[in-house]
Amino acid sequence: CLVSECADNGASALDESRLSLQGCTMEANGWGHGVHLASAGVCVLGECSVRGNGRNGVVVMSSKAGEGVVVLRGCSMAGDLAYGLAVHGGCTVRWEGGELSGNRMGDCQGKRLVQGWEEAPKRKKKTVSRRML
């Protein structure tokens, strides 16, 4: 599926709803998020491409700890105007591989709340020493 150029969010799951997206593209959605998840249900995104949205690529919100489960499996989030993935609140978020890159404010906000998240190792700059003779 392709969800593009919506005035607000590309897709939303609210209250007790469930959402399952497989192989979908959410792009260039106006002033909203590619995917807005504020549900106490189970939401699964698999092999989805989320890019170029007016706010976050995927935003996860939960008002109470322990509510809701979000699984992100092999998704790509790139070129969004805020974060690729923004996690606020106490739901369980599982990152099962994928790519986050080139998002204006950063790739992942709330990393400590994401199970399975690993930062790419920082590369050390090589230094060249010059000896004066």
N, C-alpha and C positions, 0 to 999 in steps of 0.2 A: 504494500500500500504506500501511497505518497500523500502526505499532508503538508501542504505548502501555502504560504501567504495568507494564513488566517489572521484576523485582526488581533486576536489574543493568543491563548495557548493552543498548541497543536492538538494535544490530547490531555484529558484530566481524569483523575480518579479521586472522588471525594467521599467523605463519610465512611460507609461500610462497603463501598463498591470494590470490585475486582477488575483488574485490567491485565490483558495479555496481548503483547504485540510481538510479532515474529517477522523479521526481515523488512520492517517498515522504515521509511525515510520521513523525518520531521525536519523541514527546513524553511528558513525565511519567514517565520511566524512573527509578525508585527511587533507589538510591545509586550508580548507574553513570553512564556517558556516553551521550549519544544514539547516537553512532557512535564505536567504539574501533578505530583502525587501527594495527596493529603488524605490518605485513606487508612482505615484500620483493617482493611482487607489485605489480600495478597496481590501484588503487582509484579509481573514478570516481563522484562524486555529482553528479547533474544535477537542477536545479530542485527540490531537496528542502527541506523545512521541518523544522528541528530546534529544538525549543523546550521550555522548562520542565523540563529534566532535572536530576537530583540533583547532577550534577557538571558537566563540560564538555559543550557541545553536540557538538562533534567534537574528539577528541584524536588526534594523530598522533605515534607513537613509532617510533623505529628505533635499533637498537643500533650500527649501523655506517654511516659516511658512504657515500652513493651507493646505498643499498639502498632499493628501493621508489619508486613514483611515485603521488602522490595528486593528483587533479584535482577541484577544487570549482567547478562551473559553475552560476552563477545560483542559489545556495542562500541560504536565510535562516536565521540562527541568532540566536534572541532569547530572553530571559528564563531563561537557564540559571543555576544557582546558582554556578557558577564562571565560566569563560570561554566565549564562543561558540565560538572556535577556539583550541586550545592545541597548539602544535607543539614537540615535543622530539625532538632527534636529527637524523640526517643524511639523511633521505630527501628527495626532491624534492617540494615542494608547490606547485601552481599554483592561484592564485586567479583565476578568470575571471568576475568580477562577482558581485554578490549583495548581501546586507544583513546586517550585524552590528549589533545594538543591544540595549540594555537587559539585558546580562548582568551579574550582580552583581559579579564581580571585575574585569571588563573585557571588551572585545570580542575582542581578539586577543593572545595571549601567544606570543612568539617571532616577531614580525613580520618580523624580518630574515631569517628562514628561508623566507619565503613569496614566491614569484615572482609579480609582478603586483599585489602589495599596495600600495595608496596610501592614506595617511591622508586623511581629509576635511580640507580646509583649515580652520584655526582662524579664526574670525571675530574681527576686532578690535572691541573695545568702543568705541563712539562716546563721545567726551568732549565735554561742553558747557562752554565757558569762560564764566564770568560776570565781567563787569567791574563794579567798584563805581564809581559816580559820586560 
